[in-house]
Each structure stands twice: as structure tokens, then as C-alpha cells.
Amino acid sequence: MKTTNNTIFISGGSAGIGLAIAKKLNALGNKIIINGRNKERLENALLELDDAIAMQGDLALEEDRIRIANELKNNHPDVNIIINNAGAAFSYLLNETTNAHEKAIIEMNTNYFAIIHFTELLLPHLIQKKEAAIINISSIAVYGSHKLVPTYGASKAALHSYTTALRQTYENQKNIQVYEVYPPLVNTDFSAEIGGAQGIPASEVADELVIGLENNLFDIPVGQTKIYAKAIGEAISKLTQN
């Protein structure tokens, strides 16, 4: 996948991993369109990017997904890469709450259902491009849950399952590629309440994404996640040899 001269939409692009990816791809000569819910954060993010565009909205809401998808298709028809990065996570203990189901609904909607719908809205546009990509920002949580984020991992595991099926669906259509990025704990405001200060810098995720794109590595583990990916890869290799 080429990493220059693309028009790239990044949800959750006003801070954290999304902004780090925006800055990295912007520096490589791509047109960047960032999305976020907070107008002030979007405006501040634009100050760190060259000739970027901001689209305010909450992709967890159906009406915003439809509006933003239409705006992209009508006003920015060159968009050929979407990065589904916006996410939701709650840190709590199951024995200290009575509304885990409510938190899980929000996480599942933002991290899974919303991404399916937004991707569905843009797929007819993307498959017309000479070269296009869908990039889903997943998580090390795909490999297992943790008591501090008890329902978040399930939403990312669901996203992983969908991403794999989407890639398989379009594997013979060479003009569209489907990537999944698996960050571990990252030092962002998003992860602050679960010890994010001990995590890797968001720039490392952006660097690994670019390496993955350049080499057509559709599964892109980052940092500690590489340990899990390697172990699973070795286990699958042994099974196929038997």
C-alpha cells in the first residue's frame, strides 16, 4: 500500500493514537481529515498538521455517521483510506458496579457496531478507487480481558472477528486492503485511568502502522502485542504441520 498522496480520514484524530497517526501520515505527504467530538481539541490538532481538515461529530451516533460519510463522498471524493480509530472504554470492577451492561453497550456500539456501519457506508465509494484501505485500530485486549476493563476486550474481540471476515471477503479484490493494528497500553489521555502513563508513546503505533502499510502486513501488532502474535502464529504453524 502506498503511504503518500492518499486522502485519509481518521476517526478520533484529535488526540492520542489518532493524532499521532495523523501527524505521521501528514508528514509523508498525505491529505488528512480528522474527526472528533470536541471542537476545541480538533482546532488544536489542526495546528499540528499541514493543510488538514476537521470534521466534528460523534461516530457512535447513527445520524453523525451518515452525515460524515456523505460529506466525505460529496466534498472529499478523493478519500481512499479510512482509519477507524475512535473508541470507548470504561475502567471499573464488576463487583463494584450495578451498570456493567450499560457500559458494555456503549463500548460495543462505539468499538464495533458503529465501525461496521460507517465502513458499510463508505465501502461502495472505496471499492471504486484504484487503491484503497480500511484500517481498524484494535487492541492487545483482543487476546484476553482484564478485570480493570472487563467488557472492553469483548468489543475489540468482536472488531477483530469482523475485520478478519472483511479482509477475507475482499481478498481477491486487490484494490482494497483491510488492516488491523493491535496497540498495547499506550500513554494517552484515553488510557490514563488504567495506568496509561506506563504505556508506549502513541508515535510508536503510528510508526508501526506505516511499516505495515509499506510491506502489506495486514495484521500489525505493536509493542508487547508482538509476543502474543508470535506465539499464536507459531501455534497455528505447528497445527498445520501435523
Beta strands, then each sheet from edge to edge (+ up, - down):
strand 1: 7-10
strand 2: 31-36
strand 3: 53-56
strand 4: 81-84
strand 5: 132-137
strand 6: 176-182
strand 7: 219-221
sheet 1: 3+ 2+ 1+ 4+ 5+ 6+ 7+
end
